[in-house]
Amino acid sequence: MAIDQNDVNSVKGVLLPDEKVQLTVRQRRVGPGGSVTVPTSVIATDKRLIIVNKATLGIRKDYEVILYRQITSVRFEKGIISSSVFIRVQGYDKDQGLLQGGKEEGEIDGLNNTDAKLLADYVNQMIVAVTELPEAADDASATSVFCSKCGAKNPAGSKFCSKCGAKLA
Protein backbone atom coordinates (compact mmCIF):
# COMPACT_ATOMS: atom_id res chain seq x y z
CA MET A 1 0.00 0.00 0.00
CA ALA A 2 1.09 3.56 -0.68
CA ILE A 3 2.50 5.58 2.21
CA ASP A 4 3.60 9.20 1.78
CA GLN A 5 6.23 10.02 4.40
CA ASN A 6 5.24 13.72 4.46
CA ASP A 7 1.70 12.74 5.48
CA VAL A 8 3.05 10.37 8.14
CA ASN A 9 5.25 13.14 9.54
CA SER A 10 2.26 15.51 9.69
CA VAL A 11 0.46 13.18 12.15
CA LYS A 12 3.39 11.96 14.29
CA GLY A 13 2.13 13.87 17.31
CA VAL A 14 -1.36 12.38 16.90
CA LEU A 15 -0.36 8.73 16.52
CA LEU A 16 -0.68 6.41 19.51
CA PRO A 17 2.57 4.75 20.67
CA ASP A 18 1.73 1.35 19.13
CA GLU A 19 -0.20 2.67 16.10
CA LYS A 20 1.09 1.87 12.59
CA VAL A 21 0.27 3.81 9.41
CA GLN A 22 -1.01 1.44 6.72
CA LEU A 23 -2.02 3.81 3.91
CA THR A 24 -1.99 7.51 3.04
CA VAL A 25 -4.03 9.25 0.36
CA ARG A 26 -4.28 12.92 -0.57
CA GLN A 27 -6.71 15.00 -2.59
CA ARG A 28 -5.55 15.83 -6.08
CA ARG A 29 -4.36 19.38 -6.65
CA VAL A 30 -6.00 19.57 -10.07
CA GLY A 31 -9.40 18.29 -11.21
CA PRO A 32 -12.87 17.81 -9.75
CA GLY A 33 -12.92 17.99 -5.96
CA GLY A 34 -9.22 18.78 -5.76
CA SER A 35 -7.56 21.54 -3.80
CA VAL A 36 -4.75 23.47 -5.46
CA THR A 37 -3.26 25.03 -2.33
CA VAL A 38 -4.15 22.81 0.66
CA PRO A 39 -5.27 19.28 -0.25
CA THR A 40 -6.81 17.14 2.48
CA SER A 41 -4.83 14.03 3.50
CA VAL A 42 -6.26 10.80 4.88
CA ILE A 43 -4.06 8.53 6.95
CA ALA A 44 -5.37 5.01 7.55
CA THR A 45 -3.70 3.31 10.49
CA ASP A 46 -4.21 -0.10 12.01
CA LYS A 47 -6.57 1.52 14.59
CA ARG A 48 -8.39 4.49 12.99
CA LEU A 49 -8.70 7.01 10.17
CA ILE A 50 -7.03 10.39 10.59
CA ILE A 51 -8.23 13.12 8.24
CA VAL A 52 -5.94 16.13 8.05
CA ASN A 53 -7.79 19.24 6.88
CA LYS A 54 -5.36 22.04 6.13
CA ALA A 55 -6.27 25.72 6.26
CA THR A 56 -4.53 29.08 6.01
CA LEU A 57 -2.29 27.85 3.15
CA GLY A 58 -1.34 24.76 5.14
CA ILE A 59 -0.17 26.59 8.26
CA ARG A 60 -3.11 25.38 10.38
CA LYS A 61 -4.12 21.71 10.47
CA ASP A 62 -7.30 20.23 11.90
CA TYR A 63 -7.16 16.53 12.73
CA GLU A 64 -10.35 14.54 12.49
CA VAL A 65 -10.09 11.07 14.02
CA ILE A 66 -12.59 8.30 13.34
CA LEU A 67 -12.31 4.88 14.95
CA TYR A 68 -13.10 1.99 12.60
CA ARG A 69 -15.73 0.69 15.03
CA GLN A 70 -17.69 3.95 14.50
CA ILE A 71 -17.79 3.51 10.71
CA THR A 72 -20.92 1.67 9.58
CA SER A 73 -20.27 1.69 5.83
CA VAL A 74 -17.91 2.88 3.13
CA ARG A 75 -18.58 3.29 -0.54
CA PHE A 76 -16.37 4.12 -3.45
CA GLU A 77 -17.55 6.27 -6.36
CA LYS A 78 -15.26 6.22 -9.38
CA GLY A 79 -15.19 9.24 -11.65
CA ILE A 80 -13.51 9.81 -14.97
CA ILE A 81 -10.73 12.01 -13.57
CA SER A 82 -10.98 11.56 -9.80
CA SER A 83 -12.93 9.49 -7.30
CA SER A 84 -14.69 9.90 -3.95
CA VAL A 85 -14.94 7.76 -0.85
CA PHE A 86 -18.12 8.13 1.21
CA ILE A 87 -18.01 7.20 4.89
CA ARG A 88 -21.04 6.69 7.12
CA VAL A 89 -20.23 7.13 10.82
CA GLN A 90 -22.27 6.21 13.89
CA GLY A 91 -22.32 8.31 17.06
CA TYR A 92 -20.29 11.16 15.65
CA ASP A 93 -20.52 14.91 16.28
CA LYS A 94 -22.37 16.06 13.16
CA ASP A 95 -21.65 19.77 13.61
CA GLN A 96 -18.08 19.63 12.40
CA GLY A 97 -15.65 17.90 10.08
CA LEU A 98 -16.55 15.11 7.70
CA LEU A 99 -20.25 15.09 8.64
CA GLN A 100 -20.62 18.86 8.90
CA GLY A 101 -24.12 20.22 8.50
CA GLY A 102 -25.88 17.13 9.85
CA LYS A 103 -24.99 14.88 6.92
CA GLU A 104 -25.20 11.15 7.61
CA GLU A 105 -22.48 10.36 5.15
CA GLY A 106 -19.22 12.25 4.63
CA GLU A 107 -17.38 12.56 1.34
CA ILE A 108 -13.66 12.59 0.76
CA ASP A 109 -13.49 13.78 -2.83
CA GLY A 110 -10.86 14.62 -5.41
CA LEU A 111 -8.85 11.45 -4.82
CA ASN A 112 -6.77 9.61 -7.39
CA ASN A 113 -8.90 6.68 -8.65
CA THR A 114 -6.45 4.02 -7.48
CA ASP A 115 -5.92 5.69 -4.08
CA ALA A 116 -9.67 6.01 -3.49
CA LYS A 117 -10.21 2.31 -4.25
CA LEU A 118 -7.35 1.31 -1.94
CA LEU A 119 -8.74 3.49 0.87
CA ALA A 120 -12.31 2.17 0.51
CA ASP A 121 -11.09 -1.45 0.41
CA TYR A 122 -8.83 -0.99 3.45
CA VAL A 123 -11.52 0.72 5.54
CA ASN A 124 -14.01 -2.04 4.63
CA GLN A 125 -11.46 -4.66 5.75
CA MET A 126 -10.98 -2.83 9.05
CA ILE A 127 -14.75 -2.56 9.63
CA VAL A 128 -15.00 -6.33 9.26
CA ALA A 129 -11.95 -6.88 11.48
CA VAL A 130 -13.27 -4.76 14.37
CA THR A 131 -16.76 -6.26 14.22
CA GLU A 132 -15.19 -9.70 14.67
CA LEU A 133 -13.27 -8.67 17.82
CA PRO A 134 -14.64 -9.73 21.20
CA GLU A 135 -16.36 -6.91 23.12
CA ALA A 136 -13.61 -6.73 25.78
CA ALA A 137 -10.88 -6.10 23.21
CA ASP A 138 -12.70 -3.14 21.67
CA ASP A 139 -9.83 -0.65 21.29
CA ALA A 140 -9.73 0.44 24.93
CA SER A 141 -12.84 2.56 24.23
CA ALA A 142 -14.32 1.91 27.66
CA THR A 143 -11.39 3.70 29.31
CA SER A 144 -10.49 6.30 26.67
CA VAL A 145 -12.04 9.02 24.53
CA PHE A 146 -10.24 10.33 21.45
CA CYS A 147 -10.46 14.01 20.52
CA SER A 148 -12.04 14.52 17.09
CA LYS A 149 -10.03 17.74 16.66
CA CYS A 150 -6.44 16.67 17.44
CA GLY A 151 -6.71 12.90 18.03
CA ALA A 152 -5.35 12.96 21.58
CA LYS A 153 -6.32 10.14 23.93
CA ASN A 154 -8.27 11.34 26.99
CA PRO A 155 -9.70 9.49 30.01
CA ALA A 156 -13.31 8.31 29.63
CA GLY A 157 -15.77 10.86 30.95
CA SER A 158 -13.57 13.84 30.05
CA LYS A 159 -15.53 16.87 28.85
CA PHE A 160 -12.59 18.68 27.19
CA CYS A 161 -9.42 17.50 25.45
CA SER A 162 -6.31 17.64 27.63
CA LYS A 163 -4.13 18.52 24.62
CA CYS A 164 -6.08 21.12 22.61
CA GLY A 165 -9.04 22.01 24.89
CA ALA A 166 -11.74 21.09 22.35
CA LYS A 167 -15.08 19.86 23.67
CA LEU A 168 -15.28 16.05 23.62
CA ALA A 169 -18.38 14.27 22.33
Number of C-alpha atoms within 10 A of each C-alpha: 9 11 14 14 10 9 18 20 11 15 18 11 12 17 20 12 8 7 12 14 21 16 21 24 22 24 26 22 16 14 14 17 18 19 16 12 13 19 22 24 23 23 23 24 20 16 20 23 22 26 27 23 18 17 14 9 11 12 8 10 19 17 23 20 23 22 20 25 19 15 21 14 16 20 19 19 15 16 13 7 14 22 23 26 22 18 20 18 23 14 8 17 15 17 11 13 18 25 18 13 10 12 13 14 20 19 17 20 21 25 29 21 18 12 21 26 18 18 27 20 15 18 22 17 12 21 19 13 12 18 12 10 11 8 9 9 10 13 16 10 14 12 11 15 20 21 25 25 23 22 25 20 18 18 14 14 12 14 14 14 21 15 13 12 12 14 13 18 14
